[in-house]
Amino acid sequence: MKSKIINLNSNNIKIITRSLLIGKTIVIPTDTVYGIAADAKSFQGVENIFKIKKRPKRFPLILFTHSIAEAKKLAIFSPFEEYLASKYWPGPLTLILKKKGKKFYNGDKRLSKVGIRIPKNKDVIKILEYIQKPLATTSANIHGEINIKSLSQLGIIKSKDVAYAIEKKGKMSFKESTLVETKNNQISIIREGSLSKKLINEELKNFNKKHY
């Protein structure tokens, strides 16, 4: 297990990318909790996440991208959603957006929406920029169990389908991202995390003052 835990450097990023491209998964640090990630264009990689985590398919994975421009290739943004993204990305905000085509797999192809965010973690951004593909991700714990704060104690690292686990650099909040869905400039908080419902509602008021 210890051999899987590595620091990110110029050589390791190439090794990690090759692993992702053949359907393996990796454990990554984020600004929130440890995550498990796969190439979002790899059916096998995404399926491995569900298997490793024992996660029901009714809970789709979210996508990480390295820029709003990349996110726009995957989903449609309303003006308010783009405003929120520009305000809180990179950061602990996951936007539930309308899919644009079928360029990725996150667990259920029938769903018309997908959660997307840009994490505030330099190592993850480096991987995203290097691989030039979105990553399908979720927290690196068995489904239904609490998030583990120690990388070496994550049980899923033992899985043969987890190729590597990246040591963290920088702070992690160990509080999950806030999931937000909007419709006609109305906000629905699917999960309240690092960003409060009150704060998001204040942003809606600010947006409406500027645009209406």
Secondary structure, DSSP 8 states (H G I E B T S, - for coil): -GGGEE---HHHHHHHHHHHHTT-EEEE--SSS-EEEEETT-HHHHHHHHHHHT--TTS--EEE-SSHHHHTTTEE--HHHHHHHHHH-SSSEEEEEEE-SS---SS-TT-SEEEEE--S-HHHHHHHHHHTS-EEEEESS-TTS---S-GGG-GGGGSTTEEEEE---S----S--EEEEEETTEEEEEE--SS-HHHHHHHHHHHHHHH-
